[in-house]
Amino acid sequence: NKNYVNNTVRKRVGGVFVQLPSGLTHYELGGPAKGKPVVLIHGFSVPYFIWDPTFDFLVKSGFRVLRYDLFGRGFSDRPRVRYNLDLFCKQLIELLDTLGLTQPVTLFGLSMGGPIAAAAAERYPERVERLVLIDPAGVQPIGISPLLKLTLLPGLGELALGLFGSASMVKGIASDFFGPELVEQFQARYRVQMQYSGFMRAILSTMRNGMLGSFLDVYRRVGKLDKPTLLLWGREDKTVPFAHSADLLSAIPHAELHVFEHCGHIPHYEKAEEVNPLLLKFLKLSR
């Protein structure tokens, strides 16, 4: 008895849905129509609610802010395709085109959203004005647990994820935080997407198609484009270790790095009061 993301579910969840050539995408667009456009790209598995504090702050600050669920996550479609960099770049550009966001945007990439934002900037340089990378993945391959390594094997993956996957993923969310206060409410919201068919298949395909691998070459090519880049990192990040920041800075030497103490993988959420003023300052810099 499988649950699907259908129209009944869509009516209930809020946000807006748009049909793109690649599939139906769940998004939210806020702020004044004439505001500078900012696009928030989430990471490996937590859908767009991970941007709540950032979205609200930027909308209040007068920006035109778009956040959306990557395919396979949240309430976007879960097509039977290869979940790779091409798919995620295509979804992003199709969404911008469909919503008429044709002027250059600032792309925010969190964790796995980092390589997606960087690849979009490299492939469509005229569409991207600047980058904000938050604890970005793709500098070195992400270390995955022995259980998740098993999932990369054909057949075994489906079995392992079916048996233990959902529980271990919900538990894994706790390691994104440095402090425990937010963990439970975050996990409760995270679980919602897991009850619908296609989530685990998408997660598996994302791992098998190298999305947790190295994209250092992409970051290097983006570095040569010289687009203003803000780099934010939690010192205690267990998911994408702070040590990766050195390699990222050698790829994008002009990036402006800010480190957050006593902070895990999602500084924009855990330390919003420190992060938001920096975002504002960066977004208001004139070129």
KARARA-V816503 format. One record per residue. N is the residue number from 1. RES is the residue in one small letter. D_LAST is the distance of its C-alpha to the last C-alpha in Angstrom with 2 decimals. Layout:
# KARARA-V816503
N | RES | D_LAST
N | RES | D_LAST
This chain:
# KARARA-V816503
1 | n | 54.69
2 | k | 50.97
3 | n | 48.45
4 | y | 45.87
5 | v | 42.71
6 | n | 44.27
7 | n | 43.85
8 | t | 45.76
9 | v | 43.39
10 | r | 40.32
11 | k | 41.63
12 | r | 42.07
13 | v | 38.75
14 | g | 36.25
15 | g | 32.93
16 | v | 32.88
17 | f | 34.00
18 | v | 32.91
19 | q | 34.69
20 | l | 32.49
21 | p | 34.10
22 | s | 34.08
23 | g | 35.50
24 | l | 35.34
25 | t | 32.29
26 | h | 32.23
27 | y | 29.02
28 | e | 27.78
29 | l | 25.09
30 | g | 24.37
31 | g | 22.38
32 | p | 21.80
33 | a | 21.62
34 | k | 18.62
35 | g | 16.69
36 | k | 13.54
37 | p | 15.37
38 | v | 15.98
39 | v | 18.78
40 | l | 21.01
41 | i | 23.12
42 | h | 26.15
43 | g | 28.17
44 | f | 31.57
45 | s | 33.87
46 | v | 32.81
47 | p | 31.71
48 | y | 29.02
49 | f | 30.68
50 | i | 29.16
51 | w | 25.95
52 | d | 27.88
53 | p | 26.38
54 | t | 22.74
55 | f | 23.34
56 | d | 25.11
57 | f | 22.62
58 | l | 19.55
59 | v | 21.75
60 | k | 22.88
61 | s | 19.36
62 | g | 18.77
63 | f | 17.04
64 | r | 18.77
65 | v | 20.08
66 | l | 22.15
67 | r | 24.43
68 | y | 27.29
69 | d | 30.17
70 | l | 30.10
71 | f | 33.26
72 | g | 36.25
73 | r | 34.97
74 | g | 35.35
75 | f | 36.53
76 | s | 34.89
77 | d | 37.33
78 | r | 38.84
79 | p | 39.53
80 | r | 41.78
81 | v | 39.27
82 | r | 37.68
83 | y | 35.00
84 | n | 32.59
85 | l | 28.95
86 | d | 29.54
87 | l | 30.94
88 | f | 28.14
89 | c | 25.38
90 | k | 27.53
91 | q | 28.01
92 | l | 24.30
93 | i | 23.52
94 | e | 26.78
95 | l | 25.91
96 | l | 22.52
97 | d | 24.42
98 | t | 27.37
99 | l | 25.45
100 | g | 23.51
101 | l | 20.04
102 | t | 18.84
103 | q | 15.18
104 | p | 12.78
105 | v | 13.46
106 | t | 12.71
107 | l | 15.88
108 | f | 17.84
109 | g | 20.65
110 | l | 23.57
111 | s | 26.18
112 | m | 27.22
113 | g | 24.28
114 | g | 22.18
115 | p | 23.62
116 | i | 23.46
117 | a | 19.70
118 | a | 19.22
119 | a | 21.72
120 | a | 20.15
121 | a | 16.74
122 | e | 18.88
123 | r | 21.14
124 | y | 18.82
125 | p | 15.43
126 | e | 14.69
127 | r | 15.43
128 | v | 13.16
129 | e | 9.43
130 | r | 9.86
131 | l | 13.14
132 | v | 15.25
133 | l | 18.50
134 | i | 21.42
135 | d | 24.47
136 | p | 23.86
137 | a | 26.98
138 | g | 27.39
139 | v | 27.01
140 | q | 30.80
141 | p | 33.33
142 | i | 33.91
143 | g | 37.39
144 | i | 39.45
145 | s | 42.76
146 | p | 46.04
147 | l | 46.63
148 | l | 43.39
149 | k | 44.22
150 | l | 47.47
151 | t | 45.65
152 | l | 44.23
153 | l | 47.80
154 | p | 48.90
155 | g | 51.27
156 | l | 51.07
157 | g | 47.55
158 | e | 48.64
159 | l | 51.61
160 | a | 49.80
161 | l | 47.06
162 | g | 49.77
163 | l | 51.77
164 | f | 49.29
165 | g | 45.78
166 | s | 45.01
167 | a | 46.42
168 | s | 44.64
169 | m | 41.27
170 | v | 41.71
171 | k | 42.78
172 | g | 39.84
173 | i | 37.42
174 | a | 38.83
175 | s | 37.44
176 | d | 33.84
177 | f | 34.39
178 | f | 35.11
179 | g | 37.06
180 | p | 39.72
181 | e | 39.24
182 | l | 37.13
183 | v | 38.85
184 | e | 41.64
185 | q | 39.80
186 | f | 37.17
187 | q | 40.01
188 | a | 41.75
189 | r | 38.75
190 | y | 38.14
191 | r | 41.78
192 | v | 41.56
193 | q | 39.90
194 | m | 42.46
195 | q | 45.41
196 | y | 44.36
197 | s | 45.33
198 | g | 42.88
199 | f | 40.73
200 | m | 42.50
201 | r | 42.68
202 | a | 38.90
203 | i | 38.40
204 | l | 40.87
205 | s | 39.32
206 | t | 35.84
207 | m | 37.41
208 | r | 39.50
209 | n | 36.59
210 | g | 34.75
211 | m | 32.00
212 | l | 32.78
213 | g | 32.73
214 | s | 30.23
215 | f | 27.01
216 | l | 25.84
217 | d | 25.63
218 | v | 23.19
219 | y | 20.96
220 | r | 21.29
221 | r | 20.29
222 | v | 17.19
223 | g | 16.44
224 | k | 16.55
225 | l | 13.90
226 | d | 11.35
227 | k | 9.55
228 | p | 8.35
229 | t | 11.89
230 | l | 13.87
231 | l | 17.56
232 | l | 20.28
233 | w | 23.96
234 | g | 27.30
235 | r | 29.43
236 | e | 32.60
237 | d | 31.38
238 | k | 34.55
239 | t | 33.13
240 | v | 30.29
241 | p | 31.12
242 | f | 28.62
243 | a | 29.90
244 | h | 27.93
245 | s | 24.65
246 | a | 25.47
247 | d | 25.65
248 | l | 22.46
249 | l | 20.62
250 | s | 22.39
251 | a | 21.16
252 | i | 17.47
253 | p | 17.42
254 | h | 13.80
255 | a | 14.41
256 | e | 14.67
257 | l | 18.30
258 | h | 20.14
259 | v | 23.89
260 | f | 26.15
261 | e | 29.75
262 | h | 32.74
263 | c | 30.69
264 | g | 31.29
265 | h | 29.50
266 | i | 27.74
267 | p | 26.02
268 | h | 24.09
269 | y | 27.65
270 | e | 29.65
271 | k | 27.34
272 | a | 25.36
273 | e | 25.62
274 | e | 23.77
275 | v | 21.25
276 | n | 20.18
277 | p | 18.72
278 | l | 16.56
279 | l | 15.35
280 | l | 14.61
281 | k | 12.66
282 | f | 10.53
283 | l | 10.13
284 | k | 9.30
285 | l | 6.45
286 | s | 3.76
287 | r | 0.00
